[in-house]
Amino acid sequence: MPQRIDLCEDIRQTGENFHADDKVQFVIDAVYAIAHALQAMKSTVCPDDAIETSWISRYSKKPDICHAMQTIDGDEFYQKYLLKVQFQ
């Protein structure tokens, strides 16, 4: 069997040599903040939405978003929901 030469072996990242940038946590927090704000908005403008209580599998049809959230006013979303997200 011929010897395999891995050209990328010298630059491979492992747990020993990987150090995440300090700013990565800000991106993670931003994603969580938007997710929590969207959830708060959904519970306010779509209180009767049944998606949260129904079982969805990978074979299910994609759930539809409620009509009230199909077009979102960015300024309203920012002021009423995103600015109110708090992490403990």
Secondary structure, 3 states (H helix, E strand, C coil): CCCCCCCCHHHCCCCCCCCCCCCHHHHHHHHHHHHHHHHHHHHHHCCCCCHHHCCCCCCCCCCCCCHHHCCCCHHHHHHHCHHHCCCC
